Amino acid sequence: MNTAPRYQQLSTTLMREIGEGRYPVGSLLPPEPQLCQRFAVSRHTVREAVRHLCELGLVSRHQGVGTRVRALRSGKQYVASLSSLGDLMAYAQDTRLEVLGARAIEADAELAHQLRCGLGESWLELNTCRKTLDTDEPIVHMRVFVRPEAHGLQRELEEGQAWVFGLVEKYGGERILEAQQVVSSIAVPAQSARVLGVKPKSPGLQVRRFYIGRNDRLLSVSINVHPVGRFELTTRWHLEEGGGGGGGA
């Protein structure tokens, strides 16, 4: 079952149809009412899907004319737009995951610091690469650490299942209730450089994500390394009405 938001499912379908030539470069996508009827979705869903295609450089909107196809494939970096934990889980549906290896490890001092876990804790480390569906270009070298009891997920990953953290819940037997994200600029490590096809120590982005269950128990951690120009992360915050003012960015 596809658990991605409806607008992402729609944008993925339109992206595939554009790539297959159903809507050639220079042509117009069907108007909103037709897309709503065809896919049984609201206008809001259609607009969000088209906005995503615009971000990827595949289409452009023209007032009074419609939405024109600009390219068959995206020439821009992968864009993940996140406003909730659900979005964070769903963005993986637009990519393909390749498992490069796996090993059982115990956290030494350096890894314990990275994972925010206790020294000597046992983990299963999955060495993976996530690629775009349209161009098969690597967008991230991802080391995923899961508790030993969730080891059964390795088989499903190797069979092509891309949603790692849905499998963490399935095999770990516990829901992910919270995610924390830490972003920093780095020089791309040699191991990641080989996977991503870039020069070692070239500029990159490291994103560490911590997935937490009941009673603040750490269920999984991913250490993601992105090369320059292949990934863009958009996060949205909404100010609650009536909220107090203070502070600035």
trRosetta pair geometry for C-beta under 8 A, 3 or more apart (Angstrom, degrees):
i j d omega theta_ij theta_ji phi_ij phi_ji
2 9 5.9 102 132 -101 142 120
2 93 6.5 91 -153 -151 89 144
3 89 7.2 -36 109 122 123 117
3 90 6.4 -129 108 -100 79 91
3 93 7.3 -168 61 -65 67 139
3 163 7.6 68 43 -115 118 162
3 166 7.3 145 32 -93 148 141
4 8 4.3 -100 160 87 118 126
4 9 5.4 148 85 -55 110 82
4 12 7.6 60 95 -11 160 139
4 90 4.1 120 -124 -163 65 108
4 93 4.1 -109 -59 48 125 158
4 94 7.4 102 -117 -41 152 83
5 8 4.8 89 63 7 81 104
5 9 7.2 -147 97 -6 42 86
5 86 7.1 95 -60 134 98 113
5 87 6.9 -7 -22 -97 128 73
5 90 5.6 79 -8 154 78 172
6 9 5.6 -53 -151 35 36 114
6 10 6.3 35 153 -18 68 106
6 41 5.8 166 155 -122 130 123
6 45 5.1 -38 108 -137 116 132
7 10 5.6 -53 -148 38 34 112
7 11 6.2 34 153 -19 67 105
7 41 7.9 137 -83 -175 60 147
7 45 4.8 -152 -79 -156 82 68
7 46 7.9 -132 -120 -47 88 12
7 48 3.7 -33 -141 97 155 119
7 49 4.6 -149 -165 -58 77 76
7 52 6.9 139 145 -12 104 132
8 11 5.7 -50 -140 38 33 109
8 12 6.2 37 156 -21 64 105
8 49 7.5 -164 -69 -105 18 81
8 52 7.1 129 -105 -80 61 172
8 90 6.0 142 40 148 163 123
8 91 7.8 -128 -130 -100 152 48
8 93 6.8 98 133 73 132 123
8 94 6.6 -104 -176 -54 112 116
9 12 5.8 -56 -151 35 28 112
9 13 6.5 28 152 -18 63 106
10 13 5.7 -55 -150 35 33 111
10 14 6.3 27 155 -14 67 107
10 35 7.7 82 -166 175 128 115
10 39 5.8 71 -111 177 109 166
10 41 6.3 -55 -70 -4 142 168
10 45 6.2 109 -1 153 152 101
10 46 6.9 -104 151 -103 159 50
10 49 4.0 -64 97 -97 113 152
11 14 5.8 -55 -144 42 33 108
11 15 6.0 40 153 -26 66 106
11 48 7.8 -90 -45 118 118 72
11 49 4.0 -165 -60 -153 81 80
11 50 7.7 -153 -99 -49 94 24
11 52 4.3 -18 -120 78 160 134
11 53 5.7 -161 -145 -48 99 87
12 15 5.6 -51 -145 34 29 116
12 16 6.5 29 155 -19 62 104
12 93 7.6 -75 -63 123 156 101
12 94 5.9 -143 -91 -109 115 90
12 133 7.7 37 -146 56 103 155
13 16 5.9 -56 -152 35 30 109
13 17 6.4 24 153 -15 65 108
13 39 7.6 156 68 -104 155 131
14 17 5.6 -56 -144 40 34 109
14 18 6.2 38 154 -22 67 104
14 23 7.9 -4 -166 16 82 142
14 29 7.1 14 -153 -128 127 131
14 49 6.4 109 11 157 137 120
14 50 8.0 -30 91 -87 171 61
14 53 6.2 -58 103 -73 128 140
15 18 5.8 -53 -148 35 28 111
15 19 6.4 26 154 -16 62 108
15 53 6.6 -164 -75 -106 85 98
15 56 7.4 4 -109 80 120 164
15 58 6.5 -120 -116 -79 79 173
15 74 7.9 -22 -144 -32 117 108
15 134 6.5 -93 159 -71 117 129
16 19 5.7 -58 -149 39 31 111
16 20 6.2 25 155 -16 66 110
17 20 5.7 -55 -142 40 32 109
17 22 4.1 -45 179 40 91 137
17 23 6.2 59 125 3 98 98
18 21 7.9 57 175 -60 29 17
18 22 6.9 -74 -75 52 28 86
18 23 5.1 -41 -104 60 70 104
18 53 7.8 125 -19 -145 155 128
18 58 5.8 81 119 -177 167 125
18 59 7.7 -118 -102 -54 152 101
18 69 5.9 178 -137 -132 112 124
18 72 6.0 -178 143 -140 84 51
19 72 5.4 99 -118 172 49 85
19 73 5.9 61 -110 -77 100 79
19 134 6.0 -153 -85 -137 149 106
21 24 6.0 18 -159 -83 72 75
21 72 7.2 -8 -76 -123 63 123
23 27 5.2 -146 -170 84 71 123
23 28 7.8 -95 -156 91 113 22
23 29 5.9 8 -137 -92 157 65
23 69 5.0 159 134 -55 104 146
24 27 4.9 88 60 -8 73 120
24 69 6.6 157 103 78 30 146
25 69 5.3 -125 -116 115 37 103
25 70 6.7 10 -142 168 90 15
25 71 6.4 23 -106 -99 113 24
25 72 6.3 -72 -52 -44 102 81
26 68 6.8 -21 -153 -171 25 106
26 69 6.5 -34 22 69 25 89
27 68 7.3 166 92 -147 25 67
27 69 5.4 14 59 23 72 119
28 65 7.3 -140 -103 149 130 84
28 66 4.3 45 -155 98 128 138
28 67 6.3 111 -160 68 75 52
28 68 5.6 -47 -96 -94 66 61
28 69 7.4 -156 -92 -7 16 82
29 35 7.3 16 153 -61 109 129
29 50 7.3 -165 65 -111 161 111
29 59 6.5 -2 -25 -127 125 148
29 66 6.8 -163 54 158 70 109
29 67 4.4 -19 34 83 114 111
29 68 7.8 -141 -1 -81 78 15
29 69 6.8 118 -48 -53 81 88
30 34 3.9 -95 161 89 123 134
30 35 5.4 152 87 -51 107 82
30 38 7.3 75 81 -8 158 141
31 34 5.3 92 61 11 71 104
31 35 7.3 -143 101 -3 34 92
31 66 6.3 -89 -89 -121 76 115
32 35 5.8 -63 -147 40 32 107
32 36 6.1 35 158 -23 69 106
32 43 5.5 40 174 -131 129 92
32 46 5.2 133 -140 111 84 152
32 47 7.3 6 -116 -60 124 80
33 36 5.6 -53 -146 35 31 115
33 37 6.4 27 157 -17 65 106
34 37 5.8 -56 -148 38 31 108
34 38 6.1 29 156 -20 66 110
35 38 5.7 -54 -139 38 31 111
35 39 6.0 -6 173 13 67 112
35 41 7.5 -38 136 56 84 107
35 46 4.8 117 102 -123 128 127
36 39 7.0 -80 -142 53 17 84
36 40 7.7 54 168 -113 54 12
36 41 5.8 -116 -133 72 59 64
36 42 6.7 3 -131 -157 109 13
36 43 5.9 -29 -80 -72 133 61
36 45 7.9 121 -110 61 78 102
36 46 5.8 -73 -67 -37 78 138
37 40 7.4 16 -169 -72 25 49
39 45 7.9 -133 104 112 126 129
39 46 7.8 146 53 -83 129 92
41 45 3.9 -93 167 78 122 144
41 46 6.1 144 98 -47 116 80
42 45 4.9 106 57 3 74 99
42 46 7.3 -136 101 -1 45 86
43 46 5.5 -53 -150 38 38 113
43 47 6.2 38 153 -20 70 106
44 47 5.8 -56 -147 37 30 110
44 48 6.4 29 155 -18 65 106
45 48 5.9 -56 -148 37 30 109
45 49 6.4 30 154 -19 64 107
46 49 5.7 -57 -150 36 30 112
46 50 6.3 26 155 -16 66 107
47 50 5.7 -54 -145 39 32 109
47 51 6.2 39 152 -25 64 104
48 51 5.5 -48 -147 32 32 116
48 52 6.7 35 153 -21 62 101
49 52 5.8 -53 -156 31 32 112
49 53 6.7 30 148 -16 64 104
50 53 5.5 -53 -150 37 38 112
50 54 6.4 44 149 -24 67 101
50 59 6.6 -74 -158 84 81 141
50 61 7.0 82 150 -72 124 109
50 67 5.6 -94 -148 -112 128 155
51 54 5.5 -52 -152 32 33 115
51 55 6.6 37 150 -22 64 101
52 55 5.6 -50 -152 31 34 114
52 56 6.7 27 151 -13 64 106
52 79 7.4 -176 -153 88 75 123
52 81 7.1 -122 -104 10 94 135
53 56 5.7 -59 -150 41 35 109
53 58 4.6 -76 -173 64 88 115
53 59 4.6 28 128 23 118 111
53 67 7.9 67 86 179 133 132
54 57 7.7 47 178 -69 33 23
54 58 7.6 -93 -75 51 23 71
54 59 5.8 -65 -78 78 63 80
54 60 6.3 95 -126 -105 92 44
54 61 6.5 -27 -91 -16 135 95
55 76 7.5 -133 147 91 59 154
55 79 4.8 -101 139 71 125 173
55 81 7.6 154 0 -47 177 123
56 74 4.1 -69 175 -107 100 129
56 76 5.7 -168 -157 52 43 117
56 79 6.3 -132 -74 18 73 121
57 70 6.3 -98 167 88 64 132
57 71 6.0 12 129 28 91 134
57 74 5.5 115 55 -141 97 73
57 75 5.7 -71 95 44 152 80
57 76 4.6 137 -7 -16 126 117
58 69 6.8 -37 160 -146 75 72
58 70 6.2 156 164 51 22 89
58 71 5.6 -102 -122 63 50 84
58 72 7.9 4 -138 -176 92 5
58 73 7.6 -53 -101 -165 98 9
58 74 5.8 -55 -55 -78 94 79
59 67 5.1 25 169 172 132 99
59 68 6.4 157 -158 80 78 39
59 69 5.5 -45 -100 -103 83 44
59 70 5.9 167 -108 4 21 91
60 67 7.2 172 83 -154 30 62
60 68 5.6 -18 60 60 82 91
60 70 5.4 69 -11 -48 99 126
61 66 7.9 -106 -145 144 60 27
61 67 5.4 -30 -100 -101 64 77
61 68 8.0 161 -99 18 16 74
62 65 3.8 -15 102 52 116 122
62 66 6.4 5 57 52 93 38
62 67 7.5 169 18 -91 75 27
62 68 5.9 31 -6 -8 122 112
65 68 7.0 -8 121 -43 122 109
69 72 7.9 42 169 -77 119 51
71 74 6.9 122 95 -92 129 29
71 75 6.3 -88 -175 -12 171 100
73 134 5.3 165 -139 156 98 125
73 135 6.2 110 179 -68 132 97
74 132 7.8 -119 59 -171 121 152
74 134 6.3 99 21 73 95 151
74 135 7.4 -103 61 -25 83 121
76 79 7.1 11 118 -35 119 107
76 232 7.8 -29 156 -1 107 129
77 139 7.6 119 -168 -132 80 109
77 229 5.5 -160 -73 164 118 42
77 230 4.8 161 -133 -165 94 13
77 231 5.3 -107 171 -26 117 15
77 232 5.1 113 92 -20 121 92
78 95 7.5 35 -145 -84 148 116
78 132 5.7 -156 -83 -82 116 109
78 139 4.5 1 9 -126 144 152
78 230 6.1 20 10 158 92 68
78 231 5.0 -14 62 -106 95 64
78 232 7.1 -178 88 24 46 68
79 231 7.9 157 -80 -160 31 45
79 232 4.8 -15 -108 66 73 104
79 234 6.7 16 -173 -3 95 112
80 87 8.0 130 174 153 87 100
80 91 4.4 37 -136 -148 108 152
80 231 7.3 -1 2 -165 104 91
80 232 7.3 177 26 87 64 54
80 233 5.4 -12 65 -114 100 67
80 234 7.0 -176 91 29 50 72
81 87 6.8 -80 104 -173 61 136
81 91 7.9 162 43 -94 47 118
81 234 4.4 -15 -112 70 72 114
81 236 7.3 30 -179 -19 90 108
82 87 4.4 162 -133 109 60 123
82 88 5.2 50 -137 -71 127 74
82 91 6.8 -55 -76 -38 96 135
82 233 6.9 -15 12 -167 114 88
82 234 6.9 156 23 84 65 57
82 235 5.3 -22 73 -104 93 71
82 236 7.5 -173 92 16 44 77
83 87 5.5 85 37 -5 60 154
83 235 7.1 141 -88 -162 50 53
83 236 4.1 -19 -100 56 105 108
83 237 7.9 -174 -139 -69 83 30
83 238 7.8 49 -164 -21 119 102
84 87 5.0 107 53 2 71 97
84 88 7.3 -128 101 -2 44 87
85 88 5.4 -51 -152 34 39 116
85 89 6.5 38 151 -17 67 103
85 176 7.4 -169 -179 118 131 106
85 178 7.4 -109 -90 -129 141 28
85 179 5.4 146 -120 10 97 114
86 89 5.8 -56 -151 37 33 109
86 90 6.0 24 155 -18 68 113
87 90 5.6 -62 -140 40 30 108
87 91 6.4 42 162 -40 67 96
88 91 6.5 -39 -147 9 26 110
88 179 5.7 -128 98 60 165 166
88 209 7.6 163 -174 -144 131 144
89 92 6.9 -58 175 17 40 110
89 163 7.0 43 180 -154 83 108
89 165 5.9 -112 -119 76 89 123
89 166 6.7 98 -167 -54 115 89
89 176 8.0 154 -80 71 121 138
90 93 5.6 -33 -173 6 61 117
91 94 6.3 -52 -174 27 52 108
91 95 7.6 28 141 -4 71 112
92 95 5.9 -75 -157 45 47 104
92 97 7.3 6 -168 -49 107 118
92 130 7.4 -93 -133 -133 82 138
92 162 5.2 -180 157 134 99 100
92 163 5.2 135 96 -103 133 61
92 164 6.9 -139 -137 12 163 80
92 165 7.7 156 -6 20 154 95
93 162 6.8 140 -106 83 34 126
93 163 6.7 8 -72 -72 74 106
94 132 7.8 -19 139 -141 87 66
94 133 6.3 -110 175 -3 57 121
95 130 4.8 31 149 179 142 103
95 131 6.3 151 -169 72 91 34
95 132 6.2 -61 -118 -103 80 34
95 133 6.4 -140 -115 -36 27 83
95 139 7.0 -98 -124 37 134 129
95 162 6.1 168 86 -170 73 143
96 130 7.1 153 76 -158 41 58
96 131 4.9 -26 63 65 94 91
96 132 7.6 7 17 96 89 12
96 133 5.8 120 -28 -89 98 68
96 136 7.3 -18 43 -117 136 71
96 160 7.7 -39 -152 -153 90 83
96 162 6.1 -107 -133 -91 31 130
97 128 5.6 -9 -171 -176 97 130
97 129 7.6 151 -156 79 52 42
97 130 5.4 -26 -100 -102 69 76
97 131 7.9 173 -84 20 22 73
97 157 6.4 -70 113 -158 130 90
97 160 7.7 139 60 -159 83 38
97 161 7.5 -24 53 99 127 42
97 162 4.2 152 -2 -126 108 73
97 164 7.0 151 -116 -50 165 97
98 128 6.4 151 79 -161 50 74
98 129 4.8 -15 60 61 105 90
98 130 7.6 -176 19 -84 74 27
98 131 6.5 36 -10 -5 112 113
99 102 7.0 -14 -176 -41 116 101
99 126 6.4 -62 -134 -170 98 103
99 127 7.5 95 -168 76 60 59
99 128 5.4 -38 -106 -102 50 90
99 154 7.4 110 -143 -159 155 74
99 157 5.0 100 -62 129 130 109
99 158 5.1 -68 39 -88 147 69
100 127 4.4 -73 72 112 103 99
100 128 6.1 178 8 -98 88 28
100 129 6.1 69 -39 -10 118 97
100 195 6.9 -70 -67 -112 161 120
101 126 7.8 169 91 -156 45 45
101 127 4.4 9 58 47 85 122
102 124 6.5 4 -173 178 106 96
102 125 6.7 167 -152 88 56 55
102 126 5.1 -13 -104 -106 93 64
102 127 6.8 -153 -72 16 42 78
102 154 5.4 5 -78 -128 171 131
103 124 7.6 172 89 -155 31 58
103 125 5.4 -10 61 57 78 100
103 127 7.9 30 7 -16 93 107
104 122 6.9 -6 -175 -167 96 98
104 123 7.5 166 -154 88 54 42
104 124 5.7 -35 -99 -101 65 67
104 125 7.7 164 -102 16 15 78
104 148 7.0 42 -131 -109 109 102
105 111 7.4 -85 132 169 131 175
105 122 7.5 160 88 -149 39 54
105 123 5.7 -20 66 65 84 87
105 124 7.8 132 20 -114 75 20
105 125 5.3 17 11 -10 124 120
106 120 5.3 -10 178 -152 116 47
106 121 6.8 157 -154 74 68 29
106 122 5.6 -35 -97 -92 74 60
106 123 7.6 143 -104 19 26 76
107 111 4.4 -138 -146 98 76 109
107 112 4.2 108 147 -68 122 78
107 115 6.1 -100 -117 39 137 136
107 117 5.5 162 -29 84 172 115
107 118 7.1 125 66 88 135 45
107 119 6.2 -132 99 -136 97 33
107 120 6.3 -55 60 6 77 12
107 121 4.8 13 15 50 121 82
107 122 8.0 -123 -7 -62 82 17
107 123 6.5 66 -51 -2 93 119
108 111 5.3 83 46 20 68 102
108 112 6.8 -127 96 -10 28 95
108 119 7.4 11 -163 -146 25 83
109 112 5.8 -56 -143 36 25 113
109 113 6.5 28 156 -21 61 105
109 119 6.3 -1 -89 -113 59 112
110 113 5.9 -57 -157 32 30 111
110 114 6.6 27 149 -17 64 107
111 114 5.4 -53 -147 37 38 113
111 115 5.9 17 160 -4 72 111
112 115 6.2 -63 -136 49 26 97
112 116 7.8 87 168 -93 55 4
112 117 5.4 -110 -140 73 69 71
112 118 6.4 -56 -141 129 121 14
112 119 4.9 -40 -68 -84 164 57
112 120 7.9 9 -75 3 131 44
112 121 7.1 120 -107 21 95 103
113 116 7.6 19 -174 -72 26 45
114 208 7.1 -152 -177 -116 80 143
114 221 7.7 136 129 143 84 149
114 223 6.5 -5 170 -83 125 136
115 121 7.8 -128 97 68 141 131
115 123 7.4 -126 -119 -61 167 157
115 145 6.0 -53 -111 71 129 161
115 218 7.4 111 162 161 93 152
115 221 4.8 -171 -134 25 84 165
116 210 6.5 -9 41 -106 132 142
116 218 6.9 176 91 -92 96 152
116 221 7.6 155 34 -92 88 142
117 121 4.7 -84 147 36 123 152
117 123 7.8 119 65 -54 169 124
117 218 6.0 -128 -90 74 98 156
117 221 7.8 -123 -31 -18 117 141
118 121 4.8 107 66 -44 83 111
122 147 7.9 68 96 -154 82 59
122 148 5.3 -2 124 -38 117 124
123 145 4.5 -9 -179 -166 140 102
123 146 6.8 129 -164 61 83 30
123 147 7.0 -66 -120 -101 63 31
123 148 7.2 -140 -127 -51 17 73
124 145 7.2 150 74 -154 47 51
124 146 5.2 -25 61 65 100 84
124 147 7.4 15 14 100 94 15
124 148 5.8 125 -33 -102 99 50
124 150 7.0 -140 36 75 131 83
124 151 5.3 153 -65 -99 159 82
124 154 7.3 -103 163 -56 141 118
125 143 6.1 -13 -166 -173 101 99
125 144 7.3 146 -158 77 49 47
125 145 5.5 -19 -99 -98 69 76
126 143 7.2 156 77 -159 52 48
126 144 4.3 -15 58 61 106 100
126 145 7.7 -164 20 -72 74 29
126 146 7.1 25 -8 4 112 106
126 154 6.7 -166 -98 -106 116 87
126 157 6.7 12 -155 98 146 173
126 164 7.6 -175 76 -133 151 127
127 143 5.9 -14 -106 -108 60 78
128 141 7.8 155 88 -164 48 49
128 142 4.8 -27 76 72 96 94
128 143 7.5 161 27 -90 74 29
128 144 6.2 13 13 -1 123 110
128 157 7.4 -84 -96 178 133 133
128 164 7.7 -155 22 -77 169 135
129 138 5.2 -43 -180 -129 118 115
129 140 7.1 168 -153 88 54 53
129 141 5.7 -27 -103 -108 80 59
129 142 6.9 156 -98 22 25 81
129 195 5.1 -162 -88 -180 124 117
129 196 7.7 -175 -134 -73 116 61
130 138 7.3 107 74 -151 43 66
130 139 5.8 -51 97 59 90 92
130 140 4.8 7 46 56 106 99
130 142 5.8 40 -14 -5 105 130
130 162 7.6 92 -127 -156 97 105
131 136 5.1 16 158 -159 135 47
131 137 6.2 160 -154 73 89 26
131 138 5.2 -52 -94 -91 86 48
131 139 6.5 140 -121 3 32 83
132 135 5.0 28 81 45 126 84
132 136 6.5 -96 69 -45 72 15
132 137 5.3 11 24 46 112 79
132 139 6.0 89 -43 -33 86 121
133 136 7.7 12 -157 -68 15 58
137 230 6.6 -137 129 -139 120 124
138 141 7.2 29 171 -60 126 71
138 195 6.4 -173 -169 144 161 79
138 196 5.1 -146 105 -122 130 57
138 197 6.6 136 39 9 125 103
138 227 8.0 71 103 7 95 120
138 230 7.6 23 100 165 55 162
139 226 6.5 -11 163 -128 67 94
139 230 4.8 -160 -126 143 72 113
139 231 5.1 114 -178 -70 102 104
140 196 7.9 -12 -130 -93 11 112
140 224 4.9 -16 -169 -164 127 101
140 225 6.6 142 -159 68 69 43
140 226 5.2 -34 -98 -84 82 77
140 231 6.5 60 -61 -68 97 151
141 191 7.3 160 165 120 154 82
141 192 4.1 -169 51 -134 153 84
141 195 4.3 106 -99 81 119 142
141 196 5.6 -90 -34 -45 108 100
141 224 7.4 150 76 -155 47 49
141 225 4.7 -13 58 58 97 102
142 222 5.6 -11 -168 -170 103 112
142 223 7.2 154 -154 76 51 47
142 224 4.9 -8 -104 -104 85 78
142 225 7.7 -165 -73 23 43 65
143 222 7.0 156 81 -156 48 57
143 223 4.7 -6 58 55 100 99
144 164 5.6 -113 -127 -170 161 153
144 220 6.7 -5 -175 -175 90 112
144 221 7.6 168 -154 88 47 46
144 222 4.8 -17 -104 -103 73 88
145 220 6.3 163 86 -157 60 61
145 221 4.7 1 53 56 111 88
145 222 7.4 -170 19 -79 70 39
145 223 7.8 44 -11 -7 105 95
146 150 4.4 -88 156 77 125 129
146 151 7.6 169 96 -75 116 45
146 153 6.8 -1 83 42 175 135
146 168 5.7 -145 -123 -113 120 97
146 172 7.1 -128 -173 -65 107 120
146 219 7.4 -7 -141 154 72 68
146 220 4.8 -10 -101 -108 71 101
147 150 5.2 88 64 5 77 104
147 172 5.9 90 50 -119 118 113
147 219 6.4 -70 -14 -157 115 53
147 220 7.3 -94 -11 -72 76 70
148 151 5.9 -6 -173 -42 52 109
149 171 7.2 172 127 143 69 84
149 172 6.0 97 93 -125 101 61
149 173 7.4 -53 133 14 128 109
150 153 5.5 0 161 -4 89 117
150 167 7.4 113 -178 134 110 81
150 168 5.6 7 -153 -136 156 57
150 171 4.2 108 -146 101 68 108
150 172 4.1 -21 -77 -64 113 85
150 219 7.9 80 -36 -180 148 88
150 220 7.6 -47 53 -76 164 111
151 154 6.1 -21 179 -5 62 114
151 171 7.3 -143 45 158 32 141
152 155 6.4 -39 -176 20 57 108
152 156 7.6 45 140 -6 73 103
152 171 4.4 -171 59 -130 102 131
153 156 5.6 -61 -159 42 52 109
153 157 6.0 54 147 -25 80 105
153 164 7.3 83 160 -153 139 63
153 167 3.7 111 -133 150 120 124
153 168 6.7 -15 -58 -69 162 45
153 170 7.0 123 -89 68 100 105
153 171 4.7 -130 -45 8 91 148
154 157 5.7 -57 -149 35 32 113
154 158 6.4 28 156 -17 66 107
155 158 5.9 -60 -151 38 29 109
155 159 6.5 23 152 -16 64 110
156 159 5.5 -60 -149 40 35 110
156 161 4.2 -5 153 20 95 143
156 167 5.7 -173 75 -114 136 136
157 160 7.9 154 180 19 29 10
157 161 5.6 -80 -90 65 38 90
157 164 6.8 32 -98 -102 119 79
157 167 6.9 -117 -55 28 91 172
161 167 6.4 104 123 -58 137 130
163 166 4.0 20 129 19 119 121
163 167 6.6 140 99 -17 73 87
164 167 5.8 -70 -164 39 33 109
164 168 6.5 40 144 -28 71 101
164 220 7.8 175 137 169 108 155
164 222 7.4 103 92 -79 152 132
165 168 4.8 -29 -145 21 48 121
165 169 6.9 50 155 -15 62 93
165 176 6.1 -10 174 -20 113 158
165 211 6.0 -171 -134 -104 122 160
165 220 6.5 -165 -114 70 86 152
166 169 5.9 -53 -159 35 35 109
166 170 6.4 35 145 -21 66 108
167 170 5.1 -51 -141 37 40 116
167 171 5.9 13 168 1 74 109
168 171 6.9 -67 -137 49 20 89
168 172 5.3 2 172 -1 61 128
168 176 6.7 54 94 -50 122 118
168 211 6.6 66 111 105 163 154
168 219 5.9 105 164 143 124 116
168 220 4.8 -65 -128 -33 150 147
169 172 6.3 -59 -116 50 17 99
169 173 7.9 162 179 -15 47 5
169 174 6.7 -113 -134 81 63 40
169 175 5.6 30 -133 -111 117 43
169 176 5.9 -93 -70 -10 106 88
172 213 7.9 -145 127 -55 132 149
172 219 5.8 93 156 -159 168 110
172 220 7.8 -124 -45 -43 155 106
174 213 4.4 25 143 -142 124 155
174 214 6.6 -110 -162 9 119 98
174 217 7.4 -26 145 81 162 131
174 219 6.2 -150 85 -104 118 132
175 213 6.3 131 78 -131 50 94
175 214 7.8 72 57 -36 83 89
176 179 6.9 33 164 -61 120 89
176 211 4.7 -43 -132 -175 124 107
176 212 7.0 91 -154 58 72 35
176 213 6.2 -75 -104 -80 39 74
176 219 6.1 -126 -95 54 84 149
176 220 7.7 -49 -95 31 122 110
177 212 6.3 -63 61 99 82 77
177 213 5.8 100 6 -139 98 36
177 214 6.8 91 -8 -65 140 50
178 211 7.7 157 86 -155 51 43
178 212 4.4 -20 67 63 97 110
179 209 5.9 -10 -170 -171 107 101
179 210 6.8 150 -158 76 54 52
179 211 5.5 -15 -104 -101 82 65
179 212 7.2 -179 -83 17 31 83
180 209 7.1 158 80 -155 48 51
180 210 4.3 -8 56 54 99 107
180 212 7.0 44 -6 -15 100 121
181 207 6.4 -17 -164 -169 99 95
181 208 7.2 155 -154 82 47 53
181 209 5.2 -11 -102 -103 76 77
181 210 7.7 -154 -67 21 35 73
182 207 7.4 154 78 -157 48 47
182 208 4.5 -8 57 57 100 102
182 209 8.0 -167 23 -73 67 36
182 210 7.8 43 -4 -12 101 104
183 205 6.8 -14 -164 -174 95 101
183 206 7.2 157 -153 87 46 55
183 207 5.3 -9 -103 -105 77 77
183 208 8.0 -159 -71 25 35 66
183 233 7.5 -149 -103 62 145 153
184 205 7.7 155 82 -158 36 58
184 206 5.1 -15 65 63 84 101
185 203 6.9 -25 -169 -160 105 92
185 204 7.4 145 -161 82 60 42
185 205 6.3 -43 -107 -104 55 60
185 206 7.6 136 -135 18 6 83
186 189 7.7 -24 146 -29 129 79
186 204 5.3 -33 73 75 84 92
186 205 7.1 125 24 -127 86 11
186 206 4.5 48 -8 -19 133 116
186 225 7.1 -73 68 -127 136 99
187 200 7.8 47 154 161 97 61
187 201 4.2 -4 176 -146 119 61
187 202 7.1 127 -156 51 69 19
187 203 7.0 -51 -106 -95 53 37
187 204 7.0 82 -164 24 13 95
188 192 5.2 -122 -173 91 90 116
188 193 4.9 116 124 -71 116 88
188 196 7.0 -89 -163 47 145 142
188 198 5.9 42 73 90 167 123
188 199 7.7 116 62 87 123 50
188 200 6.4 -135 93 -141 87 39
188 201 6.5 -112 53 -45 66 9
188 202 5.2 -6 22 58 119 74
188 203 7.4 36 -21 97 94 12
188 204 3.9 93 -69 -19 91 141
188 225 6.1 115 -132 173 83 126
188 227 6.4 8 -83 -99 148 76
189 192 4.9 85 61 15 83 103
189 193 6.8 -144 96 -13 39 90
189 200 7.1 -24 163 -143 24 90
189 225 6.9 -97 27 -107 93 164
190 193 5.4 -54 -144 33 31 116
190 194 6.7 33 158 -22 64 100
190 200 4.5 1 -97 -113 68 130
191 194 6.2 -54 -158 28 30 109
191 195 6.9 22 150 -12 62 107
192 195 5.7 -59 -152 39 37 110
192 196 5.8 16 159 -5 73 116
192 204 7.2 107 118 -174 140 175
192 225 4.1 -30 -141 88 153 152
193 196 6.1 -67 -137 50 26 98
193 197 7.8 -139 172 36 55 6
193 198 5.2 -102 -143 76 77 73
193 199 6.2 -43 -154 129 131 15
193 200 4.3 -118 1 -79 167 60
193 201 7.7 -17 -65 1 144 45
193 202 6.9 118 -113 22 113 101
194 197 7.8 27 -179 -68 24 39
196 225 7.3 -108 -37 110 139 101
196 227 4.8 156 164 -37 143 122
196 230 8.0 -168 -160 31 113 157
198 202 5.0 -104 153 47 115 144
198 204 7.6 142 87 -74 154 114
198 227 4.7 155 -33 -119 153 136
198 228 7.9 129 -133 27 153 81
199 202 4.5 101 69 -41 87 117
202 227 7.0 22 98 -141 122 94
202 228 7.0 -105 145 3 107 113
203 228 5.1 50 88 -55 99 125
204 225 5.6 22 152 -174 142 88
204 226 6.0 163 -170 80 89 49
204 227 5.5 -53 -110 -108 99 39
204 228 6.5 -109 -93 -38 49 71
205 225 7.4 152 79 -156 48 46
205 226 4.4 -14 60 59 99 105
205 228 7.8 119 -16 -83 92 54
205 231 6.9 -128 54 76 135 119
206 223 6.9 -16 -164 -172 102 82
206 224 6.8 146 -158 80 50 56
206 225 5.5 -17 -100 -100 75 70
206 226 7.8 -171 -76 20 28 75
207 222 8.0 6 105 105 85 96
207 224 4.3 -17 62 64 92 113
207 226 7.0 34 -2 -9 107 112
207 233 7.3 126 -89 -54 147 158
208 221 6.7 -8 -171 -173 92 101
208 222 7.2 172 -150 87 47 53
208 223 5.4 -9 -105 -107 82 68
208 224 7.3 -174 -78 22 33 76
209 221 6.9 164 84 -155 53 53
209 222 4.8 4 51 51 100 96
209 224 7.1 31 -2 -5 102 116
210 218 6.4 -57 -168 -132 101 100
210 220 8.0 164 -157 90 40 51
210 221 5.4 -11 -106 -107 64 87
211 218 7.6 98 74 -161 53 59
211 219 5.0 -65 106 66 95 100
211 220 4.4 3 50 59 122 89
211 221 7.1 -158 18 -75 79 39
211 222 7.9 50 -17 -5 109 91
212 216 5.9 -26 -169 -147 125 45
212 217 6.7 142 -161 71 70 42
212 218 6.0 -41 -104 -100 75 48
212 219 6.5 160 -115 6 18 92
213 217 4.8 -28 62 68 95 99
213 219 4.8 84 -22 -48 108 123
214 217 6.1 13 70 17 56 111
218 221 6.9 0 -180 -47 115 99
226 230 6.3 -154 -173 72 93 96
226 231 4.2 -76 -155 35 142 142
227 230 5.4 47 69 16 89 123
227 231 7.8 114 55 6 53 102
239 243 5.8 -132 180 41 84 137
240 243 4.3 101 71 -48 88 119
